[in-house]
Amino acid sequence: MNMGWNTVLETCAMGKPMLAWPIDHDQVYNAYLVTEIFGSGITFLDNTVGPSSNEVFDHASFKDALHNTFNLALHAPAGNQARGSTQGSNNTRTPIDSLIGHIHYSSGTESKV
């Protein structure tokens, strides 16, 4: 994956391992977070590989990296932590439900929340 932040969040929330292939901008830092801090992925190629460099990759190196990613045992804690952040008192639906209820109350319509 190219390691955009939304992709990182969605993948962590699903508890899936990531094969990082950062290209530009924030993707390099996001790949660092995923691989070094979260421990839920590995970097396949960095931003020094591509059309402007002389380095290329072959089928075997990609296959090995993909195999290592799916054998990664540390991806579950990040997924559990991400899913846990939406449970209980930290649930973002509670403020949204409150806002919707307030809008319905202010407009004189009955809230279905």
C-alpha positions in Angstrom: 0.0 0.0 0.0 1.2 3.5 -0.6 0.7 4.4 3.1 -1.8 7.4 3.0 -3.0 8.1 6.5 -6.6 7.1 6.0 -5.5 3.8 4.6 -3.3 3.3 7.6 -6.1 4.0 10.0 -8.6 1.7 8.2 -6.1 -1.1 7.9 -5.1 -0.8 11.6 -8.8 -0.8 12.6 -9.3 -4.0 10.6 -6.3 -5.6 12.3 -4.6 -6.4 9.0 -0.8 -6.4 8.4 0.6 -3.8 6.0 3.2 -4.1 3.3 4.5 -0.5 3.1 5.5 1.1 -0.2 5.8 4.8 0.6 6.2 7.0 -2.4 6.1 10.7 -1.3 5.1 13.3 1.3 3.6 11.8 4.5 3.7 8.3 3.3 7.3 7.9 4.4 6.5 8.9 7.9 3.3 6.8 7.9 5.4 3.8 6.9 7.8 4.5 9.7 4.9 4.6 12.2 3.4 1.4 10.9 6.7 -0.6 10.8 8.7 0.8 13.7 6.1 2.2 16.2 2.9 0.2 15.7 4.8 -3.0 14.6 2.0 -3.9 12.2 3.8 -4.0 8.9 7.1 -4.1 7.0 8.5 -1.8 4.4 8.9 -3.4 1.0 10.4 -0.4 -0.9 11.2 3.1 0.2 10.9 6.3 -1.8 14.4 5.9 -3.2 13.1 3.1 -5.5 11.2 4.0 -8.7 11.5 5.4 -12.2 14.2 7.9 -11.1 16.5 5.3 -9.6 18.4 2.4 -11.0 17.0 -0.1 -8.4 14.2 -2.4 -9.4 12.6 -5.3 -7.7 11.9 -8.8 -8.9 9.0 -11.3 -8.4 11.0 -13.2 -5.7 11.7 -10.2 -3.5 8.0 -9.1 -3.7 6.8 -12.6 -2.9 9.2 -12.8 0.1 8.0 -9.4 1.4 4.4 -10.4 1.0 4.9 -13.7 2.8 6.7 -11.9 5.6 3.9 -9.4 5.9 1.2 -12.0 6.3 3.3 -13.9 8.8 3.6 -10.8 10.9 2.4 -11.7 14.4 2.4 -8.1 15.8 -0.4 -6.6 13.8 -3.2 -7.7 16.1 -2.5 -5.3 19.0 -2.8 -2.2 16.8 -6.1 -3.5 15.4 -7.4 -4.3 18.9 -6.3 -0.9 20.2 -8.0 0.9 17.2 -11.2 -1.1 17.6 -11.2 -0.5 21.4 -11.0 3.2 20.9 -14.5 3.3 19.5 -16.0 1.3 22.4 -17.5 2.5 25.7 -17.1 6.0 26.8 -14.7 6.9 24.0 -17.4 6.1 21.4 -17.6 8.9 18.9 -21.3 8.0 18.2 -22.4 9.4 21.6 -21.6 13.0 20.8 -23.0 12.6 17.3 -26.2 11.1 18.6 -26.4 14.0 21.1 -26.0 16.5 18.3 -28.7 14.9 16.2 -31.0 14.8 19.1 -30.4 18.5 19.8 -31.1 19.4 16.2 -34.3 17.4 16.2 -35.4 19.0 19.5 -34.5 22.5 18.2 -36.5 22.0 15.0 -39.5 20.7 16.9 -39.3 17.2 15.3 -39.1 14.1 17.4 -35.7 12.5 17.6 -35.4 8.8 16.6 -32.1 8.5 18.4 
